[in-house]
Amino acid sequence: MSRGYLAEDYRITETGVKFTCNNEMRQRVFDRCEELAKLNIKQFGDRKVMQEGAKYHGVWLETQPMGGEMYATHNMEVALNNQLIFMQYQRRDGRMPGMVQYSGNGMQVSQDFMQGDFFTVSALRMYWFIGKDKQYLKLLYESLRDFDEYLWNYRDSDGDGCLETWCTYDTGDDNNTRLLANEIYSTQYGMWCGEKPPVGRGKLPFESAEYMAYSYSHRIALAEISDILENGEGDKWRAAAADIRKKVREYLWDDEKKALFDRDCDNKMLYTLTLENLKCMYHGLMDQDMADDFIKFHLLNKDEFFTPLPLPNLAANDPLFYVNDAYNNFTPEIAEKVHKYMHGDILDNSWSGPVEGLSVQRSVDALLGYGHHAEASMIGRKWLDNLAKHDKYVQQYNPATGEPSPGEDGYGPTILAALEYITYLYGIDYVKDELIFSCSAESFDSSYEQTLFGHTYMLKRENGMARVYKDGREMFGLTVGARVVTDLDCNIKSISGMECKPVDITLQAADTLCSAQLNPNQRYRFDSGLIDEVQVRFDFVDENDIII
């Protein structure tokens, strides 16, 4: 095997997390997730990886690069291997494996379906974790360049400038009634092999917003990598990414309905309202106003995605919404058609109505990428409360009741979504050379400790105040209710409002004392004082969702 495809080829340093709080429910969720996450670390030949877990004994492109990077603050080696394994088994024509498994016979590499693409963002973030290794970055550049070229060589079969999805497993939306109602099988044609588009299979190919999002994220990452490597390609990739955004806005965005929709093989718009929009936000595809509108009109709509347990994969009032035979919106005609094409594991693997742990996991970066901190706080608290109530870490949950599906316990995305939201609300994260300290304004006290690059960082929330320490030395303190971005020496760069109502913030850093009112999603830049920089729209949801 060529050097560069194992974590041991790079500078791996020790990481670790400790979290304690005097809220029994939160502590129980954290302890249980720490235990279950370790059980999903497996030896795949000469490397350790984190597999998806529960009944999924492998690494999937739609889950595990993202899941690995989220676990990097706990175990950097595993996180990096979860990226490198996909680069190593990438085909020469650029196609990425949809899944890699391991058995006594060695690696089992699946190239017969795409299985989504949640690789780019996480793989690039690992560059900063491993000490900014340029060789890794060159490897990643070639991988993303080749994969993007593959998509445009084969997945725009009609040449109209919009990428296509060709089968159920292409996006991982198994048993999605949007597909089933268009006579697309979940079993017989779940995967589509080769590079020739399907013919006569329902309404496929679909002109796909999600596939455009994949390419957009490739090109934005390639531009960033080009700037770091100084290869002169940055402007080319930024222009190519801008072309995708322009096409998507003109072709797949409905400005009246405030959402993205795919088109079928006849270019007819498919008006099923799905969390494909949230996946596109994760990749940064939407313009800011598009993301703001989708969140206002749909994500925070209690009849659609802001259900008692938020984020069903289809809007709860959509005609194709389906959780089970007793809880759906079907007409008899739709019910007959859907059941004809449905897969047997519908009760624990349905992307038609249940809340998927994987969707919640994606929601963190999707919301924060557009500055919607307050919305993330609401969703995260509801998610953690529901896990504490049921103590089951399965793939999916009923959006009306929060009841877990009958699936296997130990599902990785559900576990990592919980750990990520605990970090988001009360902890310390590291993204691209920046530390983020999250000081949620909840009534209980907590302590979060992060080992990183030979240092120990600590965030203590106590009696309405948050204090940050580096190697035991206090660096700054502030009133709770904000997220603070710093460099590795804890010099403050910016502060963002993370609560659903204005918070009066007092900040003490070195010899500087300053105060300001911090509105939901408002960001201040810090330069010997607080300078109002930007405020992302926040649309009030419900008084009961305000914690402070």
Rosetta blueprint (number, residue, H / E / L):
1 M L
2 S L
3 R L
4 G L
5 Y L
6 L L
7 A H
8 E H
9 D H
10 Y L
11 R L
12 I L
13 T L
14 E L
15 T L
16 G E
17 V E
18 K E
19 F E
20 T E
21 C E
22 N L
23 N L
24 E H
25 M H
26 R H
27 Q H
28 R H
29 V H
30 F H
31 D H
32 R H
33 C H
34 E H
35 E H
36 L H
37 A H
38 K H
39 L H
40 N L
41 I E
42 K E
43 Q E
44 F E
45 G L
46 D L
47 R E
48 K E
49 V E
50 M E
51 Q L
52 E L
53 G E
54 A L
55 K L
56 Y E
57 H L
58 G L
59 V E
60 W E
61 L L
62 E L
63 T L
64 Q H
65 P H
66 M H
67 G H
68 G H
69 E H
70 M H
71 Y L
72 A L
73 T L
74 H L
75 N L
76 M H
77 E H
78 V H
79 A H
80 L H
81 N H
82 N H
83 Q H
84 L H
85 I H
86 F H
87 M H
88 Q H
89 Y L
90 Q L
91 R L
92 R L
93 D L
94 G L
95 R L
96 M L
97 P L
98 G L
99 M E
100 V E
101 Q E
102 Y E
103 S E
104 G L
105 N L
106 G E
107 M E
108 Q E
109 V E
110 S E
111 Q L
112 D L
113 F L
114 M L
115 Q L
116 G L
117 D L
118 F L
119 F L
120 T H
121 V H
122 S H
123 A H
124 L H
125 R H
126 M H
127 Y H
128 W H
129 F H
130 I L
131 G L
132 K L
133 D L
134 K H
135 Q H
136 Y H
137 L H
138 K H
139 L H
140 L H
141 Y H
142 E H
143 S H
144 L H
145 R H
146 D H
147 F H
148 D H
149 E H
150 Y H
151 L H
152 W H
153 N H
154 Y H
155 R L
156 D L
157 S L
158 D L
159 G L
160 D L
161 G L
162 C L
163 L L
164 E E
165 T E
166 W L
167 C L
168 T H
169 Y H
170 D H
171 T L
172 G L
173 D L
174 D L
175 N L
176 N L
177 T H
178 R H
179 L H
180 L H
181 A L
182 N L
183 E L
184 I L
185 Y L
186 S L
187 T L
188 Q L
189 Y L
190 G L
191 M L
192 W L
193 C L
194 G L
195 E L
196 K L
197 P L
198 P L
199 V L
200 G L
201 R L
202 G L
203 K L
204 L L
205 P L
206 F E
207 E E
208 S L
209 A H
210 E H
211 Y H
212 M H
213 A H
214 Y H
215 S H
216 Y H
217 S H
218 H H
219 R H
220 I H
221 A H
222 L H
223 A H
224 E H
225 I H
226 S H
227 D H
228 I H
229 L H
230 E L
231 N L
232 G L
233 E L
234 G H
235 D H
236 K H
237 W H
238 R H
239 A H
240 A H
241 A H
242 A H
243 D H
244 I H
245 R H
246 K H
247 K H
248 V H
249 R H
250 E H
251 Y H
252 L L
253 W E
254 D E
255 D L
256 E L
257 K L
258 K L
259 A E
260 L E
261 F L
262 D L
263 R E
264 D L
265 C L
266 D L
267 N L
268 K L
269 M E
270 L L
271 Y L
272 T L
273 L L
274 T E
275 L L
276 E H
277 N H
278 L H
279 K H
280 C H
281 M H
282 Y H
283 H L
284 G L
285 L L
286 M L
287 D L
288 Q H
289 D H
290 M H
291 A H
292 D H
293 D H
294 F H
295 I H
296 K H
297 F H
298 H H
299 L H
300 L L
301 N L
302 K L
303 D L
304 E L
305 F L
306 F L
307 T L
308 P L
309 L L
310 P L
311 L L
312 P E
313 N L
314 L E
315 A L
316 A L
317 N L
318 D L
319 P L
320 L L
321 F L
322 Y E
323 V E
324 N E
325 D L
326 A L
327 Y E
328 N E
329 N L
330 F L
331 T L
332 P H
333 E H
334 I H
335 A H
336 E H
337 K H
338 V H
339 H H
340 K H
341 Y H
342 M L
343 H L
344 G L
345 D L
346 I L
347 L L
348 D L
349 N L
350 S L
351 W L
352 S L
353 G L
354 P L
355 V E
356 E E
357 G H
358 L H
359 S H
360 V H
361 Q H
362 R H
363 S H
364 V H
365 D H
366 A H
367 L H
368 L H
369 G L
370 Y L
371 G L
372 H L
373 H H
374 A H
375 E H
376 A H
377 S H
378 M H
379 I H
380 G H
381 R H
382 K H
383 W H
384 L H
385 D H
386 N H
387 L H
388 A H
389 K H
390 H H
391 D L
392 K L
393 Y L
394 V L
395 Q L
396 Q E
397 Y E
398 N L
399 P L
400 A L
401 T L
402 G L
403 E L
404 P E
405 S L
406 P L
407 G L
408 E L
409 D L
410 G L
411 Y E
412 G H
413 P H
414 T H
415 I H
416 L H
417 A H
418 A H
419 L H
420 E H
421 Y H
422 I H
423 T H
424 Y H
425 L H
426 Y H
427 G L
428 I E
429 D E
430 Y E
431 V E
432 K L
433 D L
434 E E
435 L E
436 I E
437 F E
438 S E
439 C E
440 S L
441 A L
442 E L
443 S L
444 F L
445 D L
446 S E
447 S E
448 Y E
449 E E
450 Q E
451 T E
452 L E
453 F L
454 G L
455 H E
456 T E
457 Y E
458 M E
459 L E
460 K E
461 R E
462 E E
463 N L
464 G L
465 M E
466 A E
467 R E
468 V E
469 Y E
470 K E
471 D L
472 G L
473 R E
474 E E
475 M E
476 F E
477 G E
478 L E
479 T E
480 V L
481 G L
482 A E
483 R E
484 V E
485 V E
486 T E
487 D L
488 L L
489 D L
490 C L
491 N L
492 I E
493 K E
494 S E
495 I E
496 S E
497 G E
498 M L
499 E L
500 C L
501 K L
502 P L
503 V E
504 D E
505 I E
506 T E
507 L E
508 Q E
509 A E
510 A L
511 D L
512 T E
513 L E
514 C E
515 S E
516 A E
517 Q E
518 L E
519 N L
520 P L
521 N L
522 Q E
523 R E
524 Y E
525 R E
526 F E
527 D L
528 S L
529 G L
530 L E
531 I E
532 D E
533 E E
534 V E
535 Q E
536 V L
537 R L
538 F L
539 D L
540 F L
541 V L
542 D L
543 E H
544 N H
545 D H
546 I L
547 I L
548 I L
